[in-house]
């Protein structure tokens, strides 16, 4: 038994020795290198791109609009925000009658908004003062080739465009045809001559003074120009190139004299709807109002089947009439020029043009709308080369805004009875001697 136990012990000892021999090289081996792990981790870091936060552009947009139009623009801007999450836009509404002064002060203090909505006649003066950036990049696709010269002309300066047209809303005459026939006889044709206007004014005075022969804004120079264009059959944007001679033995002098002599028969108001209602009620023969207001009235009358009123667009056949256009401009102090161009391009695109025409009766600025729509083409021929709105205004330089402001002061003085015809002529010569 002892012999068997010794053999087992020897066998176990032998196996232990074999294991020592086999495992001893591993015991002396160097520890595993970390280089492989380092390489793998390095490769993983190289192939995994770091997450970069998308840059957000911020825009402040100031627009001179009434509340209804501002609500429509806000809805368009919400759609824009959905498509452009990388552009944050703050809209701010300012009163239209205070807009020019607000924009001027903000520009001088270097606090102007990134984007502003200007009347076209303001653009060159601000551009010449260094307050704006060129807006060429904001014309997307075919939009630049679609522009009318009456709108784009006032925006061109030093080889650049400094604004992007948004809309236009020329002034028109709204007539009470029953009153017209009663005062001037059946079958009288429009437009009236200065002599016919004079007869109408006298007929109104003979009626006892309860009715006015004209309603218009006594402080808006464009209202005066619109009436003068209708009464004289001549464009008014060239008055300044003619100097004082425009009031010497001309049809313009006759028309202005009529206003002075029959001032008591003119209803002066800055409320366009009130003026239209006065015409509709038979209290006024004719009123100068924006086309948008007249178009809304026309739909209402068509629905009623009434024919007592007539919308007169005949002065639009002149080579030029004032389009009362508005354009978006980009401030020279913006830090987001590219984003501003994107926003303007979408706010002036075809869909936006169509929407503002349907909702606000503001006329579009693309020729193609007039080519493809019979009603619009009856108002304005899209491709006419020598008629409104295919020609630029004679008065379209950086001085245009100031000259219209001065004309507005003269017109206010006349409409309020503070200026005689002779005083008007003298002050015109002083203000526009150059």
C-alpha positions, 0 to 999 in steps of 0.5 A: 500500500505504501508503494502505491501511495509513493507512486501517486505522489511521484505522479502528482509531483511530475504533473506539477513540474510539467505545468511549471515548465509550460507556464513559466514563459508567460510568467516572464512575458512583458505586460500586454501593450496598451498601444493597440487600445490607444490606436483603436480609441484614437480611430474612433475619435477621428471618425466620430464628428463633433456635434456643432450647434447650428448658428442662428441668425436674428432679424428685427423687421420694422414695418409701417402698416395698419394692424390688419396688414401687420396681422397678415404679414405675421402669418406669412412670417410664421410660415417662414419661421417653420421653413427656416428654423435657423432664422429668428425674426422679430416683427415690429409695427410702427405708425405709417404717418410717423415712419419716415421720422422714426427710420431717420432717427434710428439710422442716425443713432445707428439703431436701425432695424435689420429690415425696414419697409420704405416708401420708394421715394425714401430709398435713395436718400437713405442709401446716399447717406450710407444707411442701407446695403444694396438689395440685389441678392434679395431678388430671387429667380426671375423677380428682377426681370419682372419689375416695373421701372416705375417701381424699380427706378426710384431704387436704383443708385450707383449701379445697385438696387437698394430696395425690393418692391413689395406692392403698389397702390396708386390713387384713383377717382371714385365718382358718384355718377348720378351727381355727375349727370345732375351737375354736368348733364347726361352723357358727360365723358370722363376724365373731366377737363379743368373747364368741366371741373370748374363747372362742377364746382360752381354747380355744387356751390349753387346747390347750397353748399351742402355737397362738395365737388371733391374729397381728398387728403389736404396734407398728402402731396400725392393726392394733389398730384393725382387730382392734377394729373386727372384734371390736366391730362399731364404727368406731374413728376416733371414739375421740378424740371420745369421750375416756376414755368409750370405755374405760368400760363399752363393748364396746371396753373388753371387747375391750381387756381380752381382749387384756390377759388373753390376751396370751400367746396372741397372736403379735406379728409385723411380717412379714405373710407369716410371719403368713399362713403361721402361719395356713395351718400351723394354728399361728394361728387368725386374722391381721391382714394387709394386703389385698394379702397376703391377695389373693395368698394367695387366688389361690394357694389357688384354684389349689390348690383349697384351702378351709382359709382364709377372707379376711374383709372384713366390717369393710369394711361399717362406715361407716369403716375405715382404708384405709391410703391413700398419696398423692403430695405436692408440696414447697413448696420445689420449683422445678418445680411444673408438672412435678411435677403432670404426673408425679403425674397420670400416676403416678396415672392409670387405667393406673397404677392398673390396673397396680399392682392387677394386679402388687401387689394394691393397691386403686385409688382411682377409683370407676369401677374398682369400678363396672365390676369385679364382683370389686371391687364385691363388696369395695367398692360404688363408689357407696355413700354411707354405707359405707366408703370413701365417708365421711371419717374422724372423725379427719382434722385436722392432729393425726391423725398425732400422735394415731396415733403416740401410740396406737402408743406405747400399743399397743406398751406393751400388746403388750409387757406393760408396760401394764395395762388401768388404765395404758392408761386413765390414759395415754389420758386424759393423752395425749388429754385435749383 
